[in-house]
Amino acid sequence: MNDFSLIETMRWESRTGIVRLRLHLARLKRSAGRLGFPGAEKAAEKLADVLGESLPPSALSGISPSRGEIARDTSPLEVDSGLISSLEEEMSARPTEGGNPDKTTKDQAPLRIRLTLSPTGEIAITTAPFTPLPDGTVWRVAIATTRLHSTNTLLRHKTTRRAVYEMARTEYPATEADEVLLLNEKGEPCEGTITSIFLDDGSGILKTPPIAYGLLAGVLRTELICARRARVQRLTLKDLQNGTLYMGNSLRGLIRAELISA
């Protein structure tokens, strides 16, 4: 029996519902299938049930059956699962959505939604207020000595087994670094403790490291690749130093970043 759960961390906005919901549900289903976790197909219905207890029906865009998201013939789990690339396990997606606080109404603030799926198929959902980062935010990113391993295929799935990320995060206090970047055993840049890496090299297309480095198939990463706003490419620390760095995830969107150590 596995000693960890699968996780999806999502953002809910009053005007759009759960951002990138289809991609989150499809990643959950894919990981559950590969790791032998039952119950992923119930996630959309569970989200609707839990959020419906605290939000009006008009606020449930993205998960309401009336919107076609969990109706039998248009389930995101069925539609998206057939679009997964065998090479990069990426999926088709709509244009990216940011984290600007102006996108929400005054009477309904954005939420952070955390869904976990246990090895026995139990789904737990928690919500908390979410405050988007101010426009113009630039994160300070430090390089961890803690290493990931490219042969560890579990890193491709978002799970509660986060000891390596927690260890990396403790190397720098929050007063010194907003995020910490992890390399693999070969010294190749993989990802942050909670974010994917994106490099603007001036070509007009962001570059992001390959899954083979040993990293999570992030939802924002997936969306940007399939929207052709990003491309998978082998990167080095020198590349990150010479270009414009961004860190990002589905909860917060893209965040401008600067390396403070290398």
C-alpha positions as CSV (number, residue, x, y, z in Angstrom):
1,M,0.0,0.0,0.0
2,N,1.3,3.4,-0.9
3,D,2.0,5.8,2.0
4,F,1.2,9.0,0.2
5,S,-1.8,10.7,-1.5
6,L,-2.1,12.5,-4.8
7,I,-2.7,16.3,-4.6
8,E,-4.2,18.9,-6.9
9,T,-3.9,22.6,-5.8
10,M,-6.3,24.8,-7.7
11,R,-7.5,28.4,-7.8
12,W,-11.2,29.3,-7.8
13,E,-12.3,32.7,-9.1
14,S,-15.8,34.1,-9.1
15,R,-15.9,34.9,-12.8
16,T,-14.2,31.8,-14.1
17,G,-14.7,29.0,-11.6
18,I,-11.8,26.7,-11.0
19,V,-8.9,27.8,-13.2
20,R,-7.6,25.0,-15.5
21,L,-10.0,22.5,-14.0
22,R,-9.9,20.1,-17.0
23,L,-6.1,19.8,-16.8
24,H,-6.2,19.3,-13.0
25,L,-8.7,16.5,-13.3
26,A,-7.0,14.8,-16.2
27,R,-3.6,14.9,-14.4
28,L,-5.2,13.4,-11.3
29,K,-6.8,10.6,-13.4
30,R,-3.6,9.9,-15.2
31,S,-1.5,9.7,-12.0
32,A,-4.1,7.6,-10.3
33,G,-4.2,5.2,-13.2
34,R,-0.4,4.8,-13.2
35,L,0.0,4.5,-9.5
36,G,-3.1,2.3,-8.9
37,F,-5.2,4.8,-7.0
38,P,-9.0,4.3,-7.4
39,G,-11.6,7.0,-7.2
40,A,-10.2,9.8,-9.4
41,E,-13.3,9.7,-11.6
42,K,-15.3,11.0,-8.6
43,A,-13.2,14.2,-8.2
44,A,-15.3,16.5,-10.3
45,E,-18.6,15.5,-8.5
46,K,-16.9,15.9,-5.1
47,L,-15.7,19.4,-6.0
48,A,-19.2,20.4,-7.0
49,D,-20.6,19.0,-3.8
50,V,-18.1,20.6,-1.4
51,L,-18.0,24.0,-3.1
52,G,-21.8,24.0,-3.5
53,E,-22.2,24.0,0.3
54,S,-20.5,27.5,0.5
55,L,-21.0,29.1,-2.9
56,P,-24.1,30.0,-4.9
57,P,-24.8,28.0,-8.0
58,S,-23.8,30.9,-10.2
59,A,-20.3,30.8,-8.7
60,L,-19.7,27.2,-9.7
61,S,-18.8,27.7,-13.3
62,G,-16.3,25.1,-14.4
63,I,-17.8,22.3,-12.3
64,S,-21.5,22.6,-12.6
65,P,-23.2,19.8,-14.6
66,S,-25.2,22.6,-16.4
67,R,-21.9,23.8,-17.8
68,G,-21.1,20.4,-19.3
69,E,-18.1,19.7,-17.1
70,I,-19.3,16.5,-15.4
71,A,-22.1,15.5,-17.7
72,R,-21.6,12.0,-19.0
73,D,-20.9,12.9,-22.6
74,T,-18.5,15.8,-22.0
75,S,-16.5,14.6,-19.0
76,P,-13.1,16.3,-18.9
77,L,-11.7,13.0,-17.7
78,E,-12.8,11.3,-20.9
79,V,-12.1,14.1,-23.3
80,D,-8.7,15.1,-22.1
81,S,-7.2,11.7,-21.4
82,G,-7.0,10.9,-25.1
83,L,-5.0,14.0,-25.8
84,I,-2.0,13.1,-23.6
85,S,1.3,13.0,-25.5
86,S,3.3,9.9,-25.0
87,L,6.5,11.9,-25.1
88,E,5.9,14.7,-22.7
89,E,2.5,13.7,-21.2
90,E,1.2,17.1,-22.1
91,M,-2.4,18.0,-22.9
92,S,-4.3,20.5,-25.0
93,A,-5.5,23.5,-23.1
94,R,-7.1,27.0,-23.3
95,P,-5.0,30.2,-23.1
96,T,-3.4,30.8,-19.8
97,E,-5.1,32.7,-17.0
98,G,-3.2,34.9,-14.6
99,G,-3.6,35.7,-11.0
100,N,-4.7,39.3,-11.1
101,P,-6.9,40.2,-8.1
102,D,-9.0,42.5,-10.4
103,K,-10.4,39.3,-12.0
104,T,-12.6,38.6,-8.9
105,T,-15.6,40.5,-7.7
106,K,-15.5,42.4,-4.4
107,D,-18.1,40.2,-2.8
108,Q,-16.4,36.9,-3.6
109,A,-12.7,36.6,-3.1
110,P,-10.6,33.9,-4.8
111,L,-10.0,30.6,-3.1
112,R,-7.2,28.1,-2.9
113,I,-8.6,24.6,-3.2
114,R,-6.6,21.6,-2.2
115,L,-7.8,18.1,-3.2
116,T,-6.2,14.9,-2.1
117,L,-6.8,11.4,-3.3
118,S,-5.7,8.6,-0.9
119,P,-4.5,5.1,-2.0
120,T,-7.9,3.7,-1.1
121,G,-9.8,6.2,-3.2
122,E,-10.9,8.7,-0.4
123,I,-11.1,12.3,-1.6
124,A,-10.6,15.2,0.8
125,I,-11.1,18.8,-0.2
126,T,-10.2,21.9,1.7
127,T,-10.5,25.6,0.8
128,A,-8.9,28.7,2.1
129,P,-8.8,32.4,1.0
130,F,-6.2,33.1,-1.7
131,T,-4.5,36.4,-2.2
132,P,-2.8,36.8,-5.7
133,L,0.6,38.4,-5.9
134,P,0.7,42.1,-6.7
135,D,1.5,43.0,-10.3
136,G,5.2,43.5,-10.8
137,T,6.2,41.0,-8.2
138,V,9.7,39.6,-8.7
139,W,10.7,36.5,-6.7
140,R,14.2,35.9,-5.3
141,V,15.2,32.4,-6.2
142,A,18.1,30.5,-4.5
143,I,19.8,27.3,-5.6
144,A,19.4,24.4,-3.2
145,T,22.2,21.9,-2.4
146,T,19.4,19.2,-2.0
147,R,19.2,17.2,-5.2
148,L,16.4,15.5,-7.2
149,H,17.1,12.3,-9.1
150,S,16.1,11.9,-12.7
151,T,15.4,8.2,-12.3
152,N,12.7,8.8,-9.7
153,T,9.6,8.7,-11.8
154,L,7.4,9.5,-8.8
155,L,8.6,13.1,-9.1
156,R,6.4,13.3,-12.2
157,H,3.3,13.1,-10.0
158,K,2.1,15.6,-7.5
159,T,2.0,13.8,-4.1
160,T,2.2,14.4,-0.4
161,R,5.6,12.8,-0.4
162,R,7.4,16.1,-0.3
163,A,10.4,15.6,2.0
164,V,13.0,16.5,-0.6
165,Y,11.2,19.8,-1.4
166,E,10.8,20.6,2.3
167,M,14.5,20.0,2.9
168,A,15.4,22.3,0.0
169,R,13.1,25.0,1.3
170,T,14.7,24.9,4.8
171,E,18.1,25.8,3.2
172,Y,17.0,29.5,2.9
173,P,14.8,31.5,5.2
174,A,11.8,33.3,3.6
175,T,13.5,36.6,4.3
176,E,16.3,35.7,1.9
177,A,14.5,33.7,-0.8
178,D,10.9,33.5,-2.1
179,E,11.5,30.2,-3.8
180,V,14.3,27.6,-3.9
181,L,15.3,25.9,-7.2
182,L,16.4,22.2,-7.2
183,L,18.9,20.6,-9.5
184,N,19.1,16.9,-10.3
185,E,22.1,14.6,-9.7
186,K,23.6,15.9,-13.0
187,G,23.4,19.5,-12.0
188,E,20.5,20.2,-14.4
189,P,17.8,22.7,-13.3
190,C,14.5,20.9,-12.6
191,E,11.9,22.9,-10.7
192,G,11.2,25.0,-7.6
193,T,9.8,23.6,-4.4
194,I,6.2,24.6,-5.5
195,T,6.8,25.9,-9.1
196,S,7.9,25.0,-12.6
197,I,10.8,26.7,-14.3
198,F,10.3,28.9,-17.4
199,L,13.1,30.7,-19.3
200,D,12.6,33.7,-21.7
201,D,15.6,33.6,-24.0
202,G,14.3,36.3,-26.3
203,S,12.9,33.9,-28.9
204,G,9.3,34.7,-28.0
205,I,8.7,31.1,-26.7
206,L,9.4,30.2,-23.1
207,K,11.7,27.2,-22.5
208,T,11.0,24.7,-19.7
209,P,13.1,21.6,-18.7
210,P,12.0,18.1,-19.9
211,I,10.2,15.7,-17.6
212,A,13.2,13.4,-18.0
213,Y,15.3,15.7,-15.8
214,G,13.1,14.5,-12.9
215,L,10.3,16.9,-12.2
216,L,6.6,17.4,-11.9
217,A,4.3,17.6,-15.0
218,G,2.9,20.9,-13.8
219,V,-0.6,22.0,-15.0
220,L,0.5,25.6,-15.9
221,R,3.5,24.1,-17.7
222,T,1.2,21.7,-19.6
223,E,-1.1,24.6,-20.6
224,L,1.7,26.8,-21.8
225,I,3.3,24.1,-23.9
226,C,0.1,23.1,-25.6
227,A,-0.8,26.8,-26.2
228,R,2.7,27.0,-27.9
229,R,3.7,29.7,-25.5
230,A,6.4,27.3,-24.1
231,R,8.6,24.6,-25.4
232,V,10.5,21.7,-23.7
233,Q,14.2,22.2,-24.0
234,R,17.3,21.0,-22.1
235,L,18.5,23.9,-19.9
236,T,21.6,24.6,-17.8
237,L,22.2,27.0,-14.9
238,K,24.1,29.2,-17.3
239,D,21.0,29.4,-19.5
240,L,19.0,30.6,-16.5
241,Q,21.6,33.2,-15.6
242,N,21.7,34.6,-19.2
243,G,18.0,34.8,-19.8
244,T,14.9,36.1,-18.0
245,L,13.6,33.6,-15.5
246,Y,10.0,32.9,-14.5
247,M,8.7,30.5,-11.9
248,G,5.0,29.4,-12.0
249,N,2.2,27.1,-11.0
250,S,-1.5,26.8,-11.7
251,L,-2.4,28.6,-8.4
252,R,-0.3,31.7,-8.9
253,G,0.4,31.8,-12.6
254,L,3.8,33.1,-14.0
255,I,6.0,35.0,-11.6
256,R,9.1,37.0,-12.7
257,A,12.2,35.7,-10.9
258,E,15.9,36.4,-10.3
259,L,18.6,34.0,-9.2
260,I,20.3,35.2,-6.0
261,S,22.8,32.3,-6.0
262,A,24.2,29.9,-8.5
